[in-house]
Amino acid sequence: MKTKTPATGRAHMRLLTPRSLRLLPLLPAIATLLLLGLVLWANQRIVARDLAQRAHYRVL
């Protein structure tokens, strides 16, 4: 899209970026949140399995 500035009269291009490119700076934050979620999910599974084993051995 070309627009003219009133002061100089020069035409300059305004870059139209797709939404995906505008969200590109958020990629590290999104990746960090996904990794954190994966670590928390794995930790919860490990803790639950450990508690189940301890309960089983306590009964024996």
C-alpha positions in Angstrom: 0.0 0.0 0.0 1.5 3.3 -1.0 0.9 6.4 1.0 2.1 9.9 0.5 3.3 12.0 3.3 1.9 15.5 3.2 5.1 17.3 4.2 7.5 15.8 1.6 5.2 14.3 -1.0 7.4 11.3 -1.3 5.7 7.9 -1.6 6.8 5.2 0.7 5.8 1.6 1.1 4.1 0.5 4.2 5.0 -3.2 4.7 1.9 -5.3 5.3 3.1 -8.3 7.3 1.0 -11.4 7.8 -0.2 -12.2 11.3 2.2 -15.1 11.6 5.2 -12.8 11.1 3.9 -10.3 13.6 3.7 -13.2 16.2 7.2 -14.3 15.4 8.8 -12.4 18.4 6.5 -14.3 20.7 7.9 -17.7 19.5 10.6 -18.0 22.3 8.0 -17.3 25.0 5.5 -19.8 23.5 8.3 -22.4 23.2 9.3 -21.8 26.8 5.7 -22.2 28.1 5.3 -25.4 26.1 8.5 -26.8 27.5 7.5 -25.8 31.0 4.2 -27.5 30.6 5.9 -30.7 29.4 8.3 -30.7 32.3 5.4 -30.2 34.8 3.4 -33.0 33.2 6.3 -35.4 33.2 7.1 -34.5 36.9 3.5 -35.1 37.9 3.6 -38.6 36.3 6.9 -39.5 38.0 5.7 -38.3 41.4 2.4 -40.1 41.0 4.2 -43.4 40.1 6.6 -43.0 43.0 3.8 -42.4 45.5 1.9 -45.5 44.1 5.1 -47.6 44.6 5.6 -46.3 48.1 2.0 -47.1 49.0 2.3 -50.6 47.6 5.5 -51.3 49.6 4.0 -49.9 52.7 1.1 -52.4 52.5 3.5 -55.3 52.1 
